[in-house]
Amino acid sequence: MTKRHEGNSIIVTGAAGAIGFATCEILAREGAELLLVDIDRDGLRDCARRLVDAGHHAIAHHADVSDEDATKGYVKAAMDAFGKIDGFFNNAGIEGKLAPTHEYPVDEFDRVLRVNLRGMFLGLRYVIPHMVAAGKGAVVNTASIGSERGLAGACAYNAAKHGAVGLTRTAASEVAQKGVRVNCVMPGVIETPLLVGMLEQMFDSVEAGMEKLGQTATLNRVGQPREVGDVVSFLLSEEASYVNGAKWEIDGGALATIRNDI
Ligand SMILES: NC(=O)c1ccc[n+]([C@@H]2O[C@H](COP(=O)([O-])OP(=O)(O)OC[C@H]3O[C@@H](n4cnc5c(N)ncnc54)[C@H](O)[C@@H]3O)[C@@H](O)[C@H]2O)c1
């Protein structure tokens, strides 16, 4: 049976992170050759080595996605290595400090927006031209359920994730007729270091926070990175050929309801 991503070249940012790497593993198993991008040099090297040791084609590229030259650099690295970019998982992100909006440190607001929104824009800005030139490509941006609801204490993260949906819809409307689809995923509460970073600021114990936030989902649990990766893989594939400008909730049903059973 042909693998879903056989022959596809895909860039994944935030590839050393939990959702990024889980997605890399899925894409690699489905036949993709990958360029892994992350600011965490050691984690990145380790992740690429794990994929290569498992027999997959993966290249590590250290870059800060919020830096324009570094973005041009990872796009060039992909073109040099593969000659084309079929897929792009625009996923790197940080949680930032938590504080009420009226007390939020201004420099921290700038830092979070710089990575989560400017970084996402730069990726679109420099990857999409190659897809347009080829007349084909698929992009998935990582938004959040925080793109749909307020999130007390996280004004910067929340604003950036709302912006991620705007970038997705706008880019999708611009390049659809040039053969390029742009969608986003909206993960809910997913068990990753980023979530732990938030829970440490919000709750006395990470475990209690995990249990409490898990209850926001109809499935009554937090999600796992692989459960995001499977949807990303689908959206990057030809099976999603009529899906464009969409935001896919991967939240165990959290946005679907106001839970009245707990
Ligand atoms: N975990 C959740 O509950 C959740 C929910 C909704 C959305 N998300 C989003 O999912 C994405 C992945 O996060 P995760 O949960 O896997 O967290 P994670 O911390 O495991 O992964 C994030 C990765 O991004 C990398 N990164 C951070 N800044 C970077 C930069 N400037 N340049 C390059 N790489 C950088 C980090 O080094 C890390 O490897 C993020 O965009 C996050 O906002 C996560």
PDBQT file of the ligand as one rigid body, heavy atoms in Angstrom, charges set to zero:
ROOT
HETATM    1  N1  LIG A 301       0.101  21.819  24.766  1.00  0.00    +0.000 N 
HETATM    2  C1  LIG A 301      -1.073  22.381  24.603  1.00  0.00    +0.000 C 
HETATM    3  O1  LIG A 301      -1.965  22.176  25.436  1.00  0.00    +0.000 OA
HETATM    4  C2  LIG A 301      -1.326  23.279  23.430  1.00  0.00    +0.000 A 
HETATM    5  C3  LIG A 301      -2.639  23.726  23.218  1.00  0.00    +0.000 A 
HETATM    6  C4  LIG A 301      -2.901  24.538  22.129  1.00  0.00    +0.000 A 
HETATM    7  C5  LIG A 301      -1.871  24.904  21.277  1.00  0.00    +0.000 A 
HETATM    8  N2  LIG A 301      -0.602  24.472  21.501  1.00  0.00    +0.000 N 
HETATM    9  C6  LIG A 301       0.431  24.899  20.565  1.00  0.00    +0.000 C 
HETATM   10  O2  LIG A 301       1.125  23.771  20.060  1.00  0.00    +0.000 OA
HETATM   11  C7  LIG A 301       2.405  24.195  19.583  1.00  0.00    +0.000 C 
HETATM   12  C8  LIG A 301       3.443  23.211  20.068  1.00  0.00    +0.000 C 
HETATM   13  O3  LIG A 301       3.546  23.303  21.481  1.00  0.00    +0.000 OA
HETATM   14  P1  LIG A 301       3.786  22.046  22.455  1.00  0.00    +0.000 P 
HETATM   15  O4  LIG A 301       2.623  21.969  23.335  1.00  0.00    +0.000 OA
HETATM   16  O5  LIG A 301       4.210  20.866  21.678  1.00  0.00    +0.000 OA
HETATM   17  O6  LIG A 301       4.958  22.636  23.366  1.00  0.00    +0.000 OA
HETATM   18  P2  LIG A 301       6.517  22.314  23.422  1.00  0.00    +0.000 P 
HETATM   19  O7  LIG A 301       7.068  23.318  24.358  1.00  0.00    +0.000 OA
HETATM   20  O8  LIG A 301       6.736  20.865  23.692  1.00  0.00    +0.000 OA
HETATM   21  O9  LIG A 301       7.000  22.618  21.926  1.00  0.00    +0.000 OA
HETATM   22  C9  LIG A 301       7.241  23.905  21.425  1.00  0.00    +0.000 C 
HETATM   23  C10 LIG A 301       8.536  23.865  20.642  1.00  0.00    +0.000 C 
HETATM   24  O10 LIG A 301       8.730  25.126  19.993  1.00  0.00    +0.000 OA
HETATM   25  C11 LIG A 301      10.109  25.451  20.108  1.00  0.00    +0.000 C 
HETATM   26  N3  LIG A 301      10.305  26.895  19.990  1.00  0.00    +0.000 N 
HETATM   27  C12 LIG A 301       9.952  27.856  20.894  1.00  0.00    +0.000 A 
HETATM   28  N4  LIG A 301      10.332  29.059  20.462  1.00  0.00    +0.000 NA
HETATM   29  C13 LIG A 301      10.925  28.867  19.254  1.00  0.00    +0.000 A 
HETATM   30  C14 LIG A 301      11.525  29.745  18.321  1.00  0.00    +0.000 A 
HETATM   31  N5  LIG A 301      11.592  31.061  18.536  1.00  0.00    +0.000 N 
HETATM   32  N6  LIG A 301      12.042  29.216  17.187  1.00  0.00    +0.000 NA
HETATM   33  C15 LIG A 301      12.005  27.883  16.956  1.00  0.00    +0.000 A 
HETATM   34  N7  LIG A 301      11.442  27.009  17.829  1.00  0.00    +0.000 NA
HETATM   35  C16 LIG A 301      10.916  27.506  18.960  1.00  0.00    +0.000 A 
HETATM   36  C17 LIG A 301      10.504  24.942  21.474  1.00  0.00    +0.000 C 
HETATM   37  O11 LIG A 301      11.918  24.807  21.619  1.00  0.00    +0.000 OA
HETATM   38  C18 LIG A 301       9.754  23.625  21.546  1.00  0.00    +0.000 C 
HETATM   39  O12 LIG A 301      10.545  22.559  21.058  1.00  0.00    +0.000 OA
HETATM   40  C19 LIG A 301       2.595  25.629  20.084  1.00  0.00    +0.000 C 
HETATM   41  O13 LIG A 301       2.332  26.537  19.030  1.00  0.00    +0.000 OA
HETATM   42  C20 LIG A 301       1.528  25.764  21.145  1.00  0.00    +0.000 C 
HETATM   43  O14 LIG A 301       1.113  27.088  21.342  1.00  0.00    +0.000 OA
HETATM   44  C21 LIG A 301      -0.307  23.662  22.559  1.00  0.00    +0.000 A 
ENDROOT
TORSDOF 0
